[in-house]
Amino acid sequence: MSTNNAWALLVFSGLVDVAWAASVKMSAGYTRFGWTATSIVLLILFIVSLGRALQVLPVGSAYAVWTGIGAVGSVALGILVFREAATAARLIWIAVTLVGIVGLKTTSM
């Protein structure tokens, strides 16, 4: 797998992680079967795709980028879907996190 494909797979894994977080929320403490099953499938998918990407990418940068995608994506999902607060402070910290993700990506390899 090429490095570019590995980064694309890592981004995919991060986005699946965000979907997984939403499915966990929707499962209501794993009491709703459909959302619980969805959560398990998404969990397996993001772990497998993360593992494949890490075969090529440096673990420090890749895991930090993956975590950042999950964190920023989950906050955005919370704001857009679950009506969580979109305060100025939260938006500033999301921006800081994004700068860190871009910095780690551009300085790896």
RATA-V418778 format. One record per residue. OMEGA is omega as a letter, one per 40 degrees, with the letter a starting at -180 (NA if undefined). Layout:
# RATA-V418778
{{OMEGA} {OMEGA}}
This chain:
# RATA-V418778
{{i} {i} {i} {i} {i} {i} {i} {i} {i} {i} {i} {i} {i} {i} {i} {i} {i} {i} {i} {i} {i} {a} {i} {i} {a} {a} {i} {i} {a} {i} {i} {a} {a} {i} {i} {i} {i} {i} {a} {i} {i} {i} {i} {a} {a} {i} {i} {a} {i} {i} {i} {i} {a} {i} {a} {a} {i} {a} {a} {a} {a} {a} {i} {i} {a} {i} {i} {i} {i} {a} {a} {i} {i} {i} {i} {i} {i} {a} {a} {a} {a} {i} {i} {a} {i} {a} {i} {a} {i} {a} {i} {a} {i} {i} {i} {i} {i} {i} {i} {i} {i} {i} {i} {i} {a} {a} {i} {i} {NA}}
